[in-house]
Amino acid sequence: MKLVPTSMRWRLSAAIAVVSALVATALSLLVRTEFAQTQLTDARQLQDQRIQLVVREYALSGQAALGSEMDSPNLPPELLAAVRGGHRATYLQRTPEGSWIWAAAETDGKVLSLQSPYSDRDEALSRLDQVLLIGSVAVVVLSSVLGVLLVSRLSRRLRLAAGAARRVADGDMTARVRDVIRDRPRDEAAELAQAIDGMADALQERLVAEQRVTADIAHELRTPVTGLVTAAELLPASRPAELVRDRVRVLRVLVEDILEVARLDTATERAELSELALGSFVRRRVAGVAPEAVVSVVDERPVRTDPRRLERVLVNLLVNASKHGEPPIEVTVDGLSVQVRDHGPGFSEELLRDGPSRFRTGSSDRGSGHGLGLTIAVAQVKVLDGTLTFANAEDGGALVTLSLPDSPV
């Protein structure tokens, strides 16, 4: 699984982390503000109760009690102004030396006041700040980890679903999301997986039906075409008769190719492996199909493969090069690979991009034909567990490379 910055995993994880940080910050500010306000309110109420006791004691004894002062020179001006006219008030004073909570009241023209340290409450607030900071960081880290785990699980399921969909697109009609995703909670991703599987099931049913119809039609045509070939051979020698024989032969090849494609489409074909010398095998087959082709064996190596299918692939590639390319045709054997090259117009961009397609010859300049040869070659190579790549040579011409698997001999 690729871990790229733009992947959904990291974007969602980052979003979860940001939201968690914002929520933790907001809650921390709310708790701090509420705690600080409660601290101040409690301190004011306590000082107010104490100044009331001081005022009552002064009314009875004429003396300042409970550590209070009368007309203190240190009384904050704001508090002094607030108590003028017989009022009672509290005030929080912050200085470089520390914080103090004051309470004062005016009685008989005199101002009674008292003060208490507030630094202990400030220290409690500082300790709360540390706890909130550590808690917020822990919450963000924990939520981020949980977010990564949850999003990774979702991302993994989506990637597996995408992989299954790509396998279906590549022709593997047996691929299903339900086979690669074992844990399937009921969520949107599960709905997507179910929809993909449903689409694949419907597509497979349609393809199977089409393959069955194609195979049935080709099979039904086989007998009358065989009879048509026999009848054409009985025609007296003439130019029209030769044209009829040629078209009948083409029709017979087309029917046989369609039957072969239908068999390959069932994905039940199995290779019958045997050991052979690849270079010598290619020389003999090329000599029988395209004797004008030039064969070069760079590295002779024994391989274990299916000779019949390998011959079918070589014949189709050589026929395609002979029909749609231009000489010279060059065949190069190098180890486990075989290259077939002609010097014609080359393959179309569409074929290079999408690969061979049925009833398409690969280029508007490569002559006529029903276009099944390369399709059959690709399917047969797949049965051999090999690869077939198509390219255009730099100096012109089509270039096909057959790569066989390195099976132990």
C-alpha positions in Angstrom: 0.0 0.0 0.0 1.6 3.3 -1.1 1.8 5.9 1.7 1.7 9.1 -0.3 0.9 12.5 1.2 -2.1 13.0 -1.0 -3.7 9.6 -0.1 -7.0 9.5 1.6 -5.4 7.9 4.7 -3.2 10.8 5.5 -5.7 13.5 4.5 -8.4 12.0 6.8 -5.9 11.3 9.6 -4.7 14.9 9.4 -8.3 16.1 9.5 -9.0 14.0 12.6 -5.8 15.3 14.2 -6.7 19.0 13.5 -10.3 18.5 14.7 -9.1 16.8 17.8 -6.6 19.6 18.5 -9.3 22.2 18.0 -11.7 20.4 20.3 -9.1 19.8 22.9 -8.0 23.5 22.8 -11.6 24.7 23.1 -12.3 22.4 26.0 -9.1 23.4 27.7 -9.8 27.1 27.4 -13.4 26.5 28.7 -12.1 24.6 31.7 -9.4 27.1 32.4 -11.7 30.1 32.2 -14.3 28.4 34.4 -11.7 27.4 37.0 -10.1 30.9 37.0 -13.6 32.5 37.4 -14.5 30.1 40.2 -11.3 30.8 42.0 -11.8 34.6 41.8 -15.4 34.4 42.8 -14.6 32.2 45.9 -11.8 34.6 46.9 -14.0 37.7 46.5 -16.8 36.1 48.6 -14.4 35.0 51.3 -12.9 38.5 51.5 -16.3 40.1 51.5 -17.4 38.0 54.4 -14.3 38.9 56.3 -14.7 42.7 55.7 -18.3 42.4 56.9 -17.0 40.9 60.2 -14.4 43.7 60.4 -17.0 46.4 60.0 -19.2 44.8 62.7 -16.3 44.5 65.1 -15.3 48.1 64.4 -18.9 49.2 65.1 -18.7 47.4 68.5 -15.2 48.1 69.6 -14.0 51.0 67.5 -10.9 48.9 66.6 -9.8 47.3 63.3 -9.8 43.5 63.7 -8.8 40.3 61.8 -5.6 41.9 60.4 -7.5 44.8 58.8 -6.1 48.3 58.4 -7.8 51.7 58.7 -7.1 54.2 55.8 -4.2 52.0 54.6 -1.8 53.9 52.3 -1.4 50.8 50.2 -5.1 50.6 49.3 -5.4 50.5 45.5 -7.0 53.7 44.1 -9.6 51.7 42.2 -10.8 50.1 45.4 -10.8 53.4 47.3 -12.9 55.0 44.6 -15.4 52.1 44.7 -16.0 52.2 48.4 -16.6 56.0 48.7 -20.1 56.8 49.9 -20.4 53.9 52.3 -20.0 51.0 49.9 -18.2 47.7 50.2 -16.1 46.2 47.5 -13.4 43.7 46.6 -10.4 44.0 44.2 -7.7 41.8 42.7 -4.4 43.5 42.6 -1.5 42.0 40.5 2.0 43.4 41.0 5.5 42.2 40.1 5.8 41.1 43.7 2.7 39.0 43.6 -1.1 39.0 43.5 -3.5 40.1 46.3 -7.2 40.0 46.9 -8.5 43.1 48.7 -11.7 43.9 50.5 -12.7 47.3 51.8 -15.7 49.2 53.3 -16.2 52.8 54.4 -17.7 53.5 57.8 -17.8 56.8 59.8 -15.7 58.4 57.1 -12.9 55.9 57.5 -12.0 53.0 55.1 -11.4 49.6 56.6 -9.5 47.2 54.4 -7.8 43.9 54.5 -5.8 41.9 52.0 -4.9 38.2 51.4 -2.3 36.6 49.1 -3.7 35.3 45.8 -0.5 33.7 44.5 -1.6 30.2 45.8 -4.6 30.4 43.5 -2.4 31.5 40.6 -0.2 28.6 41.2 -3.2 26.3 41.2 -4.2 27.8 37.8 -0.7 27.2 36.5 -0.8 23.6 37.5 -4.1 23.3 35.8 -2.6 24.7 32.7 0.1 22.1 32.7 -2.4 19.3 33.2 -4.6 20.6 30.4 -1.7 20.9 28.1 -0.5 17.4 28.7 -4.1 16.1 28.5 -4.7 17.9 25.2 -1.5 16.6 23.7 -2.4 13.1 24.8 -5.9 13.4 23.4 -4.6 14.6 20.0 -2.0 11.9 19.8 -4.4 9.2 20.9 -7.1 10.4 18.5 -4.6 10.7 15.7 -3.4 7.1 16.3 -7.0 5.8 16.4 -7.8 7.9 13.3 -4.9 6.4 11.4 -6.0 2.9 12.4 -9.6 3.4 11.4 -8.8 5.3 8.2 -6.1 2.7 7.3 -8.7 0.0 7.7 -11.1 1.9 5.4 -8.4 2.7 3.0 -7.2 -0.9 2.9 -10.7 -2.1 2.1 -11.1 0.5 -0.6 -7.7 -0.4 -2.2 -8.6 -4.1 -2.1 -11.9 -3.3 -3.8 -10.1 -1.2 -6.4 -7.7 -4.0 -7.0 -10.5 -6.5 -7.5 -12.2 -4.1 -9.9 -9.0 -3.7 -11.8 -8.6 -7.5 -12.1 -12.1 -7.6 -13.5 -11.2 -4.9 -16.0 -8.1 -6.9 -17.0 -10.3 -9.9 -17.8 -10.3 -11.9 -14.6 -14.0 -12.4 -14.3 -13.6 -14.5 -11.1 -12.3 -11.6 -9.0 -14.7 -10.4 -6.3 -14.3 -7.9 -3.5 -15.9 -10.3 -1.1 -13.1 -12.8 -1.6 -10.3 -10.3 -0.7 -12.1 -8.4 2.1 -12.8 -10.8 5.0 -14.1 -8.2 7.5 -17.1 -6.4 6.0 -18.8 -4.1 8.5 -22.0 -2.5 7.2 -20.9 0.9 6.0 -20.6 2.8 2.8 -17.4 0.9 1.8 -19.3 -2.3 2.2 -22.1 -1.0 -0.1 -19.5 0.0 -2.7 -17.9 -3.5 -2.5 -21.4 -5.1 -2.8 -22.1 -2.9 -5.9 -18.8 -3.8 -7.5 -19.4 -7.5 -6.9 -22.9 -7.2 -8.3 -21.6 -5.4 -11.4 -19.0 -8.1 -11.8 -21.5 -10.9 -11.4 -23.8 -9.3 -14.0 -20.9 -8.7 -16.4 -19.7 -12.3 -16.0 -23.2 -13.6 -16.7 -23.4 -11.5 -19.8 -20.0 -12.5 -21.1 -20.6 -16.1 -20.4 -23.9 -15.9 -22.3 -22.2 -14.1 -25.2 -19.3 -16.6 -25.3 -21.8 -19.5 -25.3 -23.7 -17.9 -28.2 -20.5 -17.3 -30.1 -19.3 -20.8 -29.5 -22.6 -22.3 -30.5 -22.8 -20.2 -33.7 -19.2 -21.1 -34.6 -19.9 -24.8 -33.9 -23.1 -24.8 -35.9 -21.2 -23.1 -38.8 -18.4 -25.6 -38.7 -20.2 -28.4 -40.4 -21.7 -26.4 -43.3 -18.5 -24.5 -43.8 -16.7 -27.9 -44.1 -19.2 -29.0 -46.6 -18.8 -25.7 -48.4 -15.0 -26.2 -48.6 -15.5 -29.7 -50.0 -18.0 -28.4 -52.6 -15.7 -25.6 -53.6 -12.9 -28.0 -54.3 -15.2 -29.8 -56.7 -15.7 -26.7 -58.8 -14.1 -26.8 -62.2 -10.9 -24.8 -62.5 -11.6 -21.2 -63.3 -10.9 -17.7 -62.0 -14.4 -17.4 -60.3 -13.9 -20.9 -58.7 -10.5 -19.9 -57.4 -12.0 -16.8 -55.8 -14.7 -18.9 -54.2 -12.2 -21.4 -52.8 -10.1 -18.5 -51.4 -13.1 -16.9 -49.6 -14.2 -20.3 -48.3 -10.8 -21.0 -46.9 -10.9 -17.6 -45.2 -14.3 -18.4 -43.8 -13.1 -21.7 -42.5 -10.1 -20.1 -40.8 -12.4 -17.5 -39.3 -14.8 -20.1 -37.8 -11.8 -22.1 -36.4 -10.4 -18.9 -34.8 -13.7 -18.0 -33.3 -14.0 -21.5 -31.8 -10.5 -21.1 -30.4 -11.2 -17.7 -28.9 -14.4 -19.2 -27.3 -12.3 -22.0 -25.7 -9.7 -19.6 -24.4 -12.4 -17.3 -23.0 -13.6 -20.0 -20.7 -10.3 -19.8 -18.8 -10.2 -23.6 -18.5 -7.3 -24.2 -20.9 -4.2 -25.8 -19.4 -0.7 -25.9 -20.8 0.8 -29.4 -21.5 4.4 -28.7 -20.7 7.5 -30.4 -22.2 11.1 -29.6 -22.6 12.4 -28.1 -25.9 15.3 -26.1 -27.2 13.7 -22.7 -27.9 16.1 -21.5 -30.7 15.9 -24.7 -32.7 12.1 -24.9 -32.2 11.7 -21.3 -33.5 14.0 -22.0 -36.5 11.9 -25.0 -37.6 8.6 -23.2 -37.2 9.7 -20.0 -39.0 11.1 -22.1 -41.9 7.6 -23.6 -42.4 5.6 -20.4 -42.1 7.8 -17.6 -43.3 10.9 -19.0 -44.9 12.0 -15.5 -46.0 12.3 -14.3 -42.4 15.7 -13.9 -40.8 16.2 -15.9 -37.6 18.9 -15.0 -35.1 19.6 -17.0 -32.0 21.6 -14.9 -29.5 21.3 -17.3 -26.5 20.0 -20.9 -26.9 18.4 -22.1 -23.8 16.1 -25.1 -23.0 12.6 -24.2 -21.9 9.7 -26.1 -20.5 6.5 -25.0 -22.2 3.6 -26.2 -24.4 4.9 -26.7 -27.9 1.5 -26.6 -29.6 0.5 -23.3 -28.0 4.0 -21.8 -28.6 3.7 -22.8 -32.2 0.3 -21.2 -32.5 1.7 -18.0 -31.0 4.7 -17.9 -33.4 2.5 -18.7 -36.4 0.1 -15.9 -35.6 2.8 -13.4 -35.1 4.6 -14.4 -38.3 1.3 -14.3 -40.3 0.5 -10.9 -38.9 3.9 -9.6 -39.8 3.7 -11.1 -43.3 0.2 -9.8 -44.0 0.4 -6.4 -42.5 4.0 -5.5 -42.4 6.8 -5.3 -44.9 10.0 -7.3 -45.3 12.5 -8.1 -44.0 10.9 -10.0 -41.1 13.4 -10.5 -38.3 13.0 -13.1 -35.5 15.4 -13.0 -32.6 15.7 -15.6 -29.9 17.5 -14.5 -26.7 17.2 -16.8 -23.7 13.5 -17.0 -22.8 12.4 -14.3 -25.2 11.4 -14.2 -28.8 11.1 -11.0 -30.8 9.3 -10.7 -34.1 9.8 -7.5 -36.1 8.7 -6.3 -39.5 9.5 -3.1 -41.3 6.0 -1.9 -42.1 3.9 1.0 -40.7 3.9 -0.4 -37.2 1.1 -0.7 -34.7 -1.5 2.0 -34.1 -1.5 4.0 -30.9 -4.8 2.4 -30.0 -3.4 -1.1 -30.1 -0.2 0.0 -28.2 -2.4 1.6 -25.5 -5.2 -1.0 -25.2 -3.7 -4.1 -26.7 -5.1 -6.3 -29.4 -8.9 -6.4 -29.9 -11.1 -8.8 -31.8 -11.8 -7.9 -35.3 -9.3 -5.1 -35.3 -6.0 -5.5 -37.2 -4.1 -2.9 -35.3 -3.6 -0.3 -38.0 -5.6 1.1 -40.8 -2.4 0.8 -42.9 -1.7 -2.9 -42.1 -4.0 -4.4 -44.6 -7.2 -6.4 -44.2 -8.1 -9.3 -41.8 -10.5 -10.2 -39.1 -8.0 -9.3 -36.3 -8.3 -12.5 -34.2 -4.7 -13.6 -34.7 -3.1 -11.3 -32.2 -6.0 -11.8 -29.8 -5.5 -15.5 -29.9 -1.7 -15.1 -29.5 -2.2 -13.0 -26.3 -4.6 -15.5 -24.9 -2.3 -18.5 -25.6 0.6 -16.7 -24.0 -1.5 -16.1 -20.9 -2.1 -19.9 -20.7 1.7 -20.3 -21.0 2.2 -17.9 -18.0 4.2 -15.6 -20.3 3.9 -12.1 -21.6 3.4 -10.6 -25.0 4.4 -6.9 -25.5 3.7 -4.7 -28.5 5.8 -1.8 -29.6 7.0 0.1 -32.6 10.7 0.1 -33.4 12.5 3.4 -33.3 13.4 3.2 -37.0 10.0 1.9 -38.0 8.1 -1.4 -38.0 6.1 -3.4 -35.6 8.0 -5.2 -32.8 6.4 -8.0 -30.7 8.3 -9.5 -27.8 7.3 -12.9 -26.4 8.7 -13.6 -22.9 8.3 -17.2 -21.5 8.5 -18.0 -17.7 11.7 -19.4 -16.3 10.4 -22.8 -15.4 12.8 -25.4 -14.1 13.8 -27.9 -16.8 
